[in-house]
Amino acid sequence: MSTILAIETSSELASAALLHGAVVTSAEAAGVTTHSQSILPMVQDLLAKAGLALTDCDAIAFGSGPGSFTGVRTACGIAQGLAYGADLPLLPTVTLLALAQACHEKTGACDVLAVMDARMGEVYWAQYRFDREWQIVIAPSLSAASDVMPHGEVVACGNGLKAYEKDFAARSFFRAEMKEWVPHAAQIATLGALAFAQGQGVAAGVAEPLYLRNKVALTTNERLEKAAKEIA
């Protein structure tokens, strides 16, 4: 069994996890303004409690996005720095798939719609099906909440459901108990281990965040035009 260190900072929750043997241990910090200041102490604490050095790990997995622009860059940058120092491969892991993994672990659902708040009136979303391994039904996308259209019956999870609850509450896939979920390093570690076993590790210099939005910020005029359209 591989030993995987995982980092996730794509949302307001920063988390780190260590998969060692068949056991996943994790730590998290919510509401922090600078994830970069909280992740490294969590990593050090997890390794110390397991009696391991960073070089004892086989690879480092990180939430590559989509998500907060700053957050996914933070996770990628920290993972790259650790990987360079310990000469380890990286395992970029899609945050929406991590949400689907959490849904599968906690509910047994095999057809999952993962929805994350993308701000600016939009959501990141994807649909996955689990049949011994994960299959992509609808690839990670960016759209208005009203444009989320899964194929068939699904169970939905993710904080996009809460952010745009008025658009989702009447939909058959809506689950109130899962509307605040965000990606977590525990699932990033699990998925990372599977990717590592399949030889999907990449060199630190090759790893990149997954961005679905080309423009991170709207100009003042664009914001006013968008607001006017929403009011109309």
MARLO-106693 format. One record per residue (C-alpha): chain; x, y, z; residue in three letters. Coordinates in steps of 0.001 Angstrom, whole numbers. Each point is the difference from the previous one (the first is absolute). Layout:
BEGIN
+--------+---------+---------+---------+---------+
! cadena !       X !       Y !       Z ! residuo !
+--------+---------+---------+---------+---------+
!      A !       X !       Y !       Z !     ala !
...
+--------+---------+---------+---------+---------+
! end
This chain:
BEGIN
+--------+---------+---------+---------+---------+
! cadena !       X !       Y !       Z ! residuo !
+--------+---------+---------+---------+---------+
!      A !       0 !       0 !       0 !     met !
!      A !    1356 !    3403 !    -970 !     ser !
!      A !     488 !    2974 !    2312 !     thr !
!      A !   -1622 !    3128 !   -1400 !     ile !
!      A !      77 !    3528 !    1400 !     leu !
!      A !   -2936 !    2144 !   -1163 !     ala !
!      A !    -712 !    3747 !      11 !     ile !
!      A !   -3283 !    1763 !    -772 !     glu !
!      A !    -618 !    3782 !      72 !     thr !
!      A !   -2514 !     639 !   -2804 !     ser !
!      A !   -2707 !    1327 !    2340 !     ser !
!      A !    -291 !    1821 !    3329 !     glu !
!      A !    1097 !   -3242 !    1694 !     leu !
!      A !    3683 !    -904 !     -12 !     ala !
!      A !     798 !   -3655 !     648 !     ser !
!      A !    2881 !   -2438 !     -88 !     ala !
!      A !     -70 !   -3782 !     191 !     ala !
!      A !    2375 !   -2921 !     188 !     leu !
!      A !    -837 !   -3428 !   -1328 !     leu !
!      A !    2378 !   -2515 !    1576 !     his !
!      A !    -725 !   -3676 !    -241 !     gly !
!      A !   -3781 !    -174 !    -193 !     ala !
!      A !    -557 !    2905 !    2401 !     val !
!      A !    -725 !    3625 !    -889 !     val !
!      A !     665 !    2667 !    2614 !     thr !
!      A !    -850 !    3630 !    -659 !     ser !
!      A !     -47 !    3523 !    1366 !     ala !
!      A !   -1910 !    3078 !   -1066 !     glu !
!      A !    -361 !    3716 !     641 !     ala !
!      A !   -3053 !    2060 !    -951 !     ala !
!      A !    -377 !    3720 !    -371 !     gly !
!      A !    3695 !     773 !    -376 !     val !
!      A !     946 !    2849 !   -2326 !     thr !
!      A !    3308 !   -1511 !   -1088 !     thr !
!      A !     -57 !   -3722 !    -646 !     his !
!      A !    3730 !      -9 !    -659 !     ser !
!      A !     630 !     752 !    3689 !     gln !
!      A !   -2159 !   -2844 !    1285 !     ser !
!      A !     855 !   -2862 !   -2366 !     ile !
!      A !    3677 !    -546 !     817 !     leu !
!      A !    -539 !    -294 !    3785 !     pro !
!      A !   -2775 !   -2530 !    -682 !     met !
!      A !    2295 !   -1996 !   -2286 !     val !
!      A !    2795 !      16 !    2560 !     gln !
!      A !   -2363 !   -1106 !    2757 !     asp !
!      A !   -1464 !   -2870 !   -2045 !     leu !
!      A !    3454 !   -1297 !    -943 !     leu !
!      A !    1288 !     332 !    3577 !     ala !
!      A !   -2967 !   -1917 !    1456 !     lys !
!      A !     548 !   -2779 !   -2555 !     ala !
!      A !    3730 !     -91 !     747 !     gly !
!      A !     829 !     756 !   -3624 !     leu !
!      A !    2177 !    2411 !   -1911 !     ala !
!      A !   -1190 !    1631 !   -3205 !     leu !
!      A !    2440 !   -2175 !   -1917 !     thr !
!      A !   -1816 !   -3087 !    1312 !     asp !
!      A !   -3020 !     940 !   -2107 !     cys !
!      A !    -431 !   -1444 !   -3480 !     asp !
!      A !   -1724 !    3041 !   -1497 !     ala !
!      A !   -1841 !    3219 !     777 !     ile !
!      A !   -3590 !     515 !   -1161 !     ala !
!      A !   -1632 !    3400 !    -140 !     phe !
!      A !   -3383 !    1449 !    -906 !     gly !
!      A !     758 !    1431 !   -3425 !     ser !
!      A !   -3344 !    1723 !    -494 !     gly !
!      A !   -2366 !    1262 !    -978 !     pro !
!      A !    -489 !    2327 !    2923 !     gly !
!      A !    1283 !    3247 !    1406 !     ser !
!      A !    2653 !    1423 !   -2334 !     phe !
!      A !    2307 !     802 !    2902 !     thr !
!      A !    -837 !   -3250 !    1767 !     gly !
!      A !     872 !   -2357 !   -2830 !     val !
!      A !    3197 !    1931 !    -689 !     arg !
!      A !     903 !    -286 !    3679 !     thr !
!      A !    -491 !   -3776 !      52 !     ala !
!      A !    1979 !    -449 !   -3207 !     cys !
!      A !    2822 !    2268 !    1157 !     gly !
!      A !     353 !   -1640 !    3421 !     ile !
!      A !    -159 !   -3480 !   -1522 !     ala !
!      A !    2658 !     937 !   -2540 !     gln !
!      A !    2289 !    1392 !    2682 !     gly !
!      A !    -314 !   -3116 !    2130 !     leu !
!      A !     422 !   -2286 !   -3008 !     ala !
!      A !    3148 !    1775 !   -1187 !     tyr !
!      A !    1549 !    -224 !    3455 !     gly !
!      A !    -780 !   -3699 !     473 !     ala !
!      A !     304 !   -1062 !   -3656 !     asp !
!      A !   -3557 !   -1335 !    -109 !     leu !
!      A !   -2558 !    -188 !   -2815 !     pro !
!      A !   -3201 !    2020 !     136 !     leu !
!      A !   -3565 !   -1191 !    -486 !     leu !
!      A !   -2270 !    2876 !   -1134 !     pro !
!      A !   -3537 !    -976 !    1044 !     thr !
!      A !   -3224 !    1622 !   -1202 !     val !
!      A !   -1893 !    1546 !    2912 !     thr !
!      A !   -3415 !    -930 !   -1431 !     leu !
!      A !    1052 !   -3646 !    -112 !     leu !
!      A !    1061 !     281 !    3642 !     ala !
!      A !   -3530 !    1173 !     807 !     leu !
!      A !   -1426 !   -2959 !   -1911 !     ala !
!      A !    2296 !   -2324 !    1943 !     gln !
!      A !   -1246 !    1446 !    3297 !     ala !
!      A !   -3596 !    -475 !   -1118 !     cys !
!      A !     688 !   -3608 !    -950 !     his !
!      A !    1769 !    -733 !    3295 !     glu !
!      A !   -2716 !    1550 !    2163 !     lys !
!      A !   -3174 !    -986 !   -1861 !     thr !
!      A !     967 !   -2849 !   -2328 !     gly !
!      A !   -1193 !    2018 !   -3005 !     ala !
!      A !    1535 !   -1075 !   -3302 !     cys !
!      A !   -1484 !    2703 !   -2247 !     asp !
!      A !    1148 !    3309 !    1411 !     val !
!      A !    -394 !    3636 !    -981 !     leu !
!      A !    2682 !    2172 !    1622 !     ala !
!      A !    -763 !    3728 !     161 !     val !
!      A !    2346 !    2687 !    1330 !     met !
!      A !    -663 !    3699 !     458 !     asp !
!      A !    1975 !    1886 !   -2668 !     ala !
!      A !   -1238 !    3450 !    1077 !     arg !
!      A !   -1112 !    2627 !   -2540 !     met !
!      A !   -3338 !   -1787 !    -421 !     gly !
!      A !    1544 !   -3269 !   -1192 !     glu !
!      A !     903 !   -3499 !    1163 !     val !
!      A !    2654 !   -2555 !    -813 !     tyr !
!      A !   -1590 !   -3373 !    -551 !     trp !
!      A !     605 !   -3485 !   -1344 !     ala !
!      A !   -1763 !   -3354 !     -46 !     gln !
!      A !    1704 !   -3279 !     850 !     tyr !
!      A !    -974 !   -3645 !     103 !     arg !
!      A !    1712 !   -2582 !    2199 !     phe !
!      A !     250 !   -3558 !   -1357 !     asp !
!      A !    3096 !   -1512 !    1631 !     arg !
!      A !    1698 !    3242 !    -987 !     glu !
!      A !   -1133 !    3542 !    -766 !     trp !
!      A !   -1250 !     868 !   -3462 !     gln !
!      A !    -620 !    3527 !   -1266 !     ile !
!      A !   -3577 !     466 !   -1208 !     val !
!      A !     197 !    3789 !    -379 !     ile !
!      A !    3445 !    1594 !     186 !     ala !
!      A !     656 !    2903 !    2392 !     pro !
!      A !   -1958 !    3007 !   -1224 !     ser !
!      A !    -741 !    3618 !     906 !     leu !
!      A !   -3526 !    1345 !    -421 !     ser !
!      A !   -2914 !    1756 !    1625 !     ala !
!      A !   -1736 !   -2166 !    2601 !     ala !
!      A !   -3121 !    -173 !   -2154 !     ser !
!      A !    2043 !   -1563 !   -2816 !     asp !
!      A !    1133 !   -3015 !    2038 !     val !
!      A !   -1539 !   -2971 !   -1800 !     met !
!      A !    1154 !   -3461 !    1128 !     pro !
!      A !    -714 !   -3165 !   -1955 !     his !
!      A !   -2434 !   -2345 !    1746 !     gly !
!      A !    -535 !    -349 !    3735 !     glu !
!      A !    2794 !    1313 !    2211 !     val !
!      A !     758 !     950 !    3587 !     val !
!      A !    1394 !    3515 !     275 !     ala !
!      A !    2457 !    1458 !    2481 !     cys !
!      A !    2106 !    3114 !     405 !     gly !
!      A !    -246 !    3586 !    1232 !     asn !
!      A !   -1307 !    1179 !   -3348 !     gly !
!      A !   -3343 !   -1462 !    1078 !     leu !
!      A !    -116 !    2389 !    2944 !     lys !
!      A !    1357 !    3017 !   -1872 !     ala !
!      A !   -2792 !    -291 !   -2592 !     tyr !
!      A !   -2585 !   -1878 !    2015 !     glu !
!      A !   -2891 !    1811 !   -1662 !     lys !
!      A !    1092 !   -1559 !   -3321 !     asp !
!      A !     574 !   -3485 !    1396 !     phe !
!      A !   -2467 !    -576 !    2849 !     ala !
!      A !   -2798 !   -1265 !   -2243 !     ala !
!      A !    2252 !   -2278 !   -2048 !     arg !
!      A !    -294 !   -3759 !     590 !     ser !
!      A !    3714 !    -371 !     740 !     phe !
!      A !     112 !    2639 !    2748 !     phe !
!      A !    1122 !   -1248 !    3425 !     arg !
!      A !    -161 !    2605 !    2757 !     ala !
!      A !    2370 !   -1980 !    2233 !     glu !
!      A !    2742 !     192 !   -2637 !     met !
!      A !    -406 !    3601 !   -1146 !     lys !
!      A !    2950 !    1357 !    1997 !     glu !
!      A !    2615 !   -2593 !    -922 !     trp !
!      A !    3371 !    1149 !   -1333 !     val !
!      A !    2939 !   -2073 !   -1255 !     pro !
!      A !    2193 !   -1551 !    2700 !     his !
!      A !    3545 !   -1333 !       4 !     ala !
!      A !   -1184 !   -3368 !    1361 !     ala !
!      A !   -1630 !    -816 !   -3337 !     gln !
!      A !    2870 !    1609 !   -1912 !     ile !
!      A !    2301 !   -2500 !    1742 !     ala !
!      A !   -2222 !   -2970 !    -860 !     thr !
!      A !    -299 !    1012 !   -3638 !     leu !
!      A !    3695 !     819 !    -104 !     gly !
!      A !     885 !   -3507 !    1134 !     ala !
!      A !   -2081 !   -1467 !   -2824 !     leu !
!      A !    1650 !    2328 !   -2516 !     ala !
!      A !    3449 !    -869 !    1325 !     phe !
!      A !    -713 !   -3726 !    -354 !     ala !
!      A !    -896 !     663 !   -3632 !     gln !
!      A !    3270 !    1826 !    -638 !     gly !
!      A !   -1582 !    3443 !    -363 !     gln !
!      A !    2530 !    1946 !    2050 !     gly !
!      A !    1616 !    3005 !   -1708 !     val !
!      A !    3157 !    2006 !     612 !     ala !
!      A !    -381 !    3076 !    2197 !     ala !
!      A !     772 !    2363 !   -2852 !     gly !
!      A !   -2767 !   -1457 !   -2163 !     val !
!      A !   -2877 !     172 !    2507 !     ala !
!      A !   -2509 !    2779 !    -620 !     glu !
!      A !   -3270 !    1241 !    1504 !     pro !
!      A !   -3257 !    -635 !   -1849 !     leu !
!      A !   -1641 !    3295 !    -947 !     tyr !
!      A !   -3444 !     112 !   -1596 !     leu !
!      A !    -433 !    3758 !      91 !     arg !
!      A !    2221 !    1912 !   -2406 !     asn !
!      A !    -525 !    3328 !    1721 !     lys !
!      A !     424 !      49 !    3753 !     val !
!      A !   -1541 !    3437 !     513 !     ala !
!      A !   -2540 !    2090 !   -1870 !     leu !
!      A !     595 !    3643 !    -814 !     thr !
!      A !   -2282 !    2546 !    1658 !     thr !
!      A !   -2046 !     402 !   -3190 !     asn !
!      A !    -324 !   -3780 !    -386 !     glu !
!      A !   -1243 !    -329 !    3577 !     arg !
!      A !   -2579 !    2740 !    -537 !     leu !
!      A !   -1179 !   -1593 !   -3251 !     glu !
!      A !    -261 !   -3417 !    1685 !     lys !
!      A !   -1972 !    1460 !    2927 !     ala !
!      A !   -2345 !    1810 !   -2390 !     ala !
!      A !    -720 !   -3238 !   -1870 !     lys !
!      A !    -728 !   -1859 !    3248 !     glu !
!      A !   -2444 !    2710 !    1137 !     ile !
!      A !   -1767 !     183 !   -3386 !     ala !
+--------+---------+---------+---------+---------+
! end
